Every structure is written in C-alpha cells, then in structure tokens.
Amino acid sequence: MAVLLGAYWTNDQRLYLARTAYADYELLEVPAEQARVLSVNRSSSSRDDPDGKGHPYIEAIETALCNRGIREVAVLGAAGRTLGRDAGCLLRPTFVDIDPGQGKLSGRLLFGPPAGPLVVADARAWLRAQKRRWPAIVADAYSHRTSLPTHLATIEFYQRVRDTLVDGGTAIFNVISLPRQQAFRTRTDRSIRTVFADCETLSVAVLADGAAAWAADDDEQTDNVLYRCVRGDLDGDRTIYSDRLQRIDNDRGLR
C-alpha cells in the first residue's frame, strides 16, 4: 500500500467502511479537494479525483516510468489501483494484491476505470510463477505507513524482482524510512544495493512538499523513500579498490 499518514478524518465524510482478512479500510470524501481517499488501517493509502490525480509519490512513479519509455508495469500492492490514471503516457499496469477486496475498493475509490487489471496473489508467489520478464516492477505493498510484509523486504525478494525484469528494466521500491529506525534504514538500503548496482532515491516527505529530485544517495531519511533501480551488468558486483589489488586503471580502460 501507500505511505502518507492521513489527516482526513476530522472534516471529511466517510463513504465506505470494510474489514477483510488483511486490513481495515475506510473510504473518505474530501470536498475541499474534490477527491476521495482510501485509508488502510488508518493510514492514507490512495487518492483519486476526477482528473485521475493520485498521491504525489504515485505521480512521481508515473513520471519516472514514462520518462524511460515504459508502458507495461507490474505493480505489487494495488493501493486502490490509482497508478496510471493520470500518467503522462499510456501506462498499462497489472496490479497484484493478496486481498481480493481490492477490486471492490478500487471500484468505489476511482472516479473512472482503473488503468489495468487486478491479479489476486501473494507478490512473491506471483513473481515465482512468471514465465516472462517485465519492463518495470513497482513494489508498493503496505499494511500501514509504518509496517510492511517482511517477506517483501529481504534480499531474496529484491533478487526475485530483478530476475523478473528485462535487461535494463526498472524496479521501483517504496521503502519505510522512519528517523528512529536507523538500523532498518541502513540495512534495507544495503540489501537493495547488494542486488542492484544502479539505484537512485527520492524522499516521499520532500516530494509531498512540492520540490524533489532523484538522487544517487538517500540523504533525506525522514519518511518513506522511493528507490528507482535499473537491472544492469554490474548488479551483484562485490569488487572494491584497495592498495593490495589495484584495478582502477584497468576498469577505466587506461591499460
């Protein structure tokens, strides 16, 4: 699911309330924004309005995909199926979510049809079953803004995502990055970069303030962080430079 903590409960109107085996859901109407918001376990998960505009991080993901010429994308974690509704290109997402209730929820949330179908499955099981490779995979599976399924935060999961990408394909991970969880932040970053050599990050907190850019390092560690990684030939490379083994000139093509 998504990341932004909801501040909608006071003045806005509850349209729908549901409980499934996986989460408690509330659908709220936000008249001031002419929008609807879906909350999951009392965290704002998804947003939609008549123009198809979602949360800022969803818009940033759409822009990142469109800028790379990507059209087909697998989205692990449906989040109301808002991705692709207001994209600057014709995105064709396939949404994968373990909760079959996501189909009904997105029907109530969205002002128009979703951009792609819903597949009800566990994300890792779905990845294992894939016979094809994808141009892009977005991992956005949350049960709350401060928690996520732990089996979707391991090096084995990141490796499975990489294996399901085409060469040069893009993976985007929505990662919890709370200030007091330095060990988790550091080890998550290390786990992702152990699998993918080429990654950039974007702070969701800074993005929500209206000004942000992708960076090679995650230096904003204040909220959730988007990782954008590209499958490449140096993925998994462990070579370092040392006084004992000098390879710098070789790698630069100077010898």
N, C-alpha and C positions, 0 to 999 in steps of 0.2 A: 504494500500500500504506500501511501504518501507520507509527507513529513511535517507539514506545518501545523502547529498547535492551533486548534480552533478557538476563535474569540467571538463566536457567533451566537452563543447560547442566550444572551440576555434579551435582545430586542427582536430577534428573528423568529420565524414561525415554523414549527415542526410540521412537516408534511407526512412523514412516514417513520415508523419505528419497527425494527425487526431484530430478532435474535436467531442466529444459526449456531451450528456446532463449532464454528470458527471465530465468530465475533458478534458484538452488538453494533447495530447500525442505526444511525439517525439521518434522515434527510431533512434539510432545513432550507427554507426560502429566505433569501436575503434581499428584501425590497430595495435597500439603498444601492445595491449593485446590480439589480435586476438579474440575479443569479440564484443558482441552487448549489448547496454544499452537502457533500456526503461525509459524515463523520464515522470513524471506525474506532470503537472503544474510547469514545470521547476525544478523539484527535481528528482534526480536519484532514480528510484523505483526498477528496476530489472536489473540483469546482467546474461548473459549466454555466454558460449564459447563451442568449440567442445567437451570438456571434461564434460560439464554439470555443471561447477563451477559457483555458484551464488555469491552474496554479502557475506561478512564474517558472517553477522548475520544469513543469511539463512543456511550457513554451520553449524553454532553453533546450530541452531534449529534441523537440521537433526541429528547431533551427539547426542544431548540430547534425542531425540526420540529413536534413535537406541540403545543407551546405556540402556534404560529402556525396551528394547524388544518390543517396539511399532511398529506396521506395518500399521494399519489403523488410519488415522488422518483427521479431518475436518479442512480446512484452510479458515478462514473468511477474505476475501480480497485476490484476486487471484494473484496480483503482477506479472503478466506475466506467472504464473504457473511454476516458476522455482524450487520450493521446491520439493525435491525428485529426481531431475535429477542426482545428484552426491552423493547420500546418501551412507553411508557405509552399509546399509541394504536395503531390498526391501520394501521401503515405498509405501503405496497405498493411496495417498491423494485424498480427494474430495474437490475441490475448490468452494467456494461460493462467488459470487460477484454480486453487484447490476447492474453493467454495462455489458450489453450483448456484447459490443465491445471487451471485454477481450478475447473472443475466437479467433477473427481475430488477435488481437495484439500478443497473445502468439504464434500464428502460424508464425508470421513474426519475432518474437524475438528469439525463440528457435532454436538451431541447430539440435535438434532431437525432438521426440514426447514428450509431457508432461507426467508426471508420473501418472496423474489422470484426471478425467472428470471435467467439469465446470458446476455448477448449478447457473443459473441466479436468484438471490433472494436477498432481504434485509437480513442481517445477523440475526437480532433478529426475524424476521418473520420465517426464516428457522429454527432457534433453537426452536421456539414455536411449529413448525409443526413436530418435530422429534418424532417418535414412538420408537426409540431405543436409547441406550446410547453408547457413543463413548469412545474408549480408550484414545484419545487425541484430543484436540481442540487448534488450533493456531489462535489467533486474530491479524491480521496484516492489518487493514483497514485504509488507509490514503488517504487524498486528496492532501496533501503536507507535507513536513517534519515538518512543524510547526502547522499543523491542522489535526484534525480527526473528524469523525462524533460524535457529542456529545452524541447521544443515545447509543454509543458503549464505553462509559467511565463512566458509572454510576454503582452504587451498584446493581441495578436491572439487568443490563446486566451481571455483573460478577456472580450474583446468577443464572441466566439462564444458563450460561456456566457450572457452577458447576452441576446444575440439569441434564445436558445433558451428563455428564461424568459417566463412570462406577466407582464403588468404587475403590479407588486407582488410578483413571485416572489422566492424566496430562493436565494442561492448561498452555499455553504459551501466554503471552500478550506482544506486542510491544508497549511501552508507551513513549509518548513525555516527555522529561525531560530537559527543557531548563534552563540555570542557573538563569535567571531573573524571572522565574515563580515559586518561592518557594512555594507559597500557593497552586498552582495547583499540583506541585510535591508531596507535603506533603499530600494533601487530596486524591490524586489518590492512593498513597501508602496505606493510611489508608482505603480507600474504598475496595481495593483488599484484604488487610489482614483482614478486617472485615468479608469477605466471606470465605477466605482460611486461615487456621491456618499455613500451611506448605508452605512457599514460599522462593525462592532464586532469586537473581537478577544477571544480567550480563550487564555491561555497553557496549553499542554498540561502543562508541568512543574508549574505551580501546581495545575492540575486533578488531577494524579496524587497530589498531597499531600492532597487531600480538601477543599480550600476554594478556590473561584474564582468569579468573576463576569465576565460580558461587559463590556467597556469600550470607549469610543469610540477610544482610542489604545492602541497596542501598547507598553506600558511595561515588559514583563517579559522581553524579548528574551533568554531563556536556553535555549530549546529550540524545539520546534515550536509554531506558533501557528495557531489556527483563526480564519479570517476569516468572519464572517457578514454578507453584503451583500444589500441589497434593491434590486431594479430600480425606479427612480423617474424622475420627470420631470427632475430636476437632474443625472442621470448625464451625464458629459462636459462639464459646465459649467466654463468657464475664467475666468469673471468674478471679478475681485478688486476690493477697495476701495482707492482711492488719493486723495491730495489733489487730483490733477488732475481726476478724474472721480468726483464724489460721488453715489452711488446708494443710500446707506444708508437714508435716509428713504423713498425710493420702494419699496425692497424690503420695508420694514417696514409698508408701507401707510399711511404718515403723510402722503403727498402724493397 
